[in-house]
């Protein structure tokens, strides 16, 4: 199993920050008026990363990356900057992974990034203008996330039906960039 310590400091920063940055990119892709959608999308982003950290098998690289994202919460505001042109970072991240990670580890990393993008895209659109969901919603959603992540096919773009066209376009661009150097 590949560990983050196999990579340079610059590569680690890129590999760890990219999933969060992708979530922010999707959040900004279709920004609704007010803060309500942003709050739900950020909770969904954190819940998704948390579930991967908890439920990914063994000591996988993806699990280590997810845990490192959570441990780096103080960096999130910095990572939120410059997320509008995310595709080159996606390509660069996969190239960095290819230097040490196995094909399966790279696929798992890509699946995690796509799952984060999809989860953030679905976070607000599922609710529309409904009342605030109870606090248990994200716990329930998190178990769905873990199951959905584990069952994704390698070539599954996982485009949900309940997201905006701009979010779907952003997800497609991210998927294409992630898979470009495989």
HELIX and SHEET records of a PDB file:
HELIX    1   1 UNK A    4  UNK A    6  5                                   3    
HELIX    2   2 UNK A    9  UNK A   29  1                                  21    
HELIX    3   3 UNK A   36  UNK A   55  1                                  20    
HELIX    4   4 UNK A   61  UNK A   71  1                                  11    
HELIX    5   5 UNK A   73  UNK A   75  5                                   3    
HELIX    6   6 UNK A   76  UNK A   79  1                                   4    
HELIX    7   7 UNK A   87  UNK A   98  1                                  12    
HELIX    8   8 UNK A  103  UNK A  125  1                                  23    
HELIX    9   9 UNK A  136  UNK A  151  1                                  16    
HELIX   10  10 UNK A  165  UNK A  179  1                                  15    
END                                                                             
